[in-house]
């Protein structure tokens, strides 16, 4: 996708404000951090489909370039905070070479730590920099493999251990929860409505989503309180998960996919999205959606972080 941008915007529950740009126009980045005032952006794809090693930290006002990744790449998974994070897998040069690399961020430098046993990109990740979960992905076909990350004081380089396989191999899926109570759903090629739950050892099929046949959805929350919405072809549907089944909720105002999102099952925000790059922004309060201040720039395939009162929109693709 062309049209990578440096645009970065902050949300204060009333309107979007354009803040200082990221240092390089980028897409397919990984991000770590809990709020819009402490975010770490790693790698990505820059102009000409080049893979980026550049990393930047956001303090609520400014972006600061920090130490580069050791290996430039995109379509990786990121987990952690601005003080302690990991960047997992992804693809790097030469074009479409899938990597098993894991790098650890200590707040000032990146160091290569334990590799994945299976190189992959577009997987589902969750957890923290010391206890993470990676499931599914593409390498170069859909994978079912799950790996668990342990990075404690007794494991200087960190290590990935094999976990139970997903019941349905897939990539481009969404994940939620923790290493011992994970949730994975959607994805290519034939698991669009399938939900699976992880107990730290194995995956069990959960309830199927009611709105079938949709891709590029977004989801968040915990294993027993998750939300999933949108999808391609563009739809307004929203569903919640209670640990066993999905229930239909009030539809969004605007159909969307390839959007960004942040929040919890009862306080959620979605913004941008679709191939036409819309500016639409909506907030979910647990019972209904409210359309609020639009993004200044229509964007899709970007990243989001924070809460409904302090959100961040980073990079992505714009028309042209």
Order of alpha helices (4+ residues) and beta strands (2+ residues): beta-beta-beta-beta-beta-beta-beta-beta-beta-beta-beta-beta-beta-beta-beta-beta-beta-beta-beta-beta-beta-beta-beta-beta-beta-beta-beta-beta-beta-beta
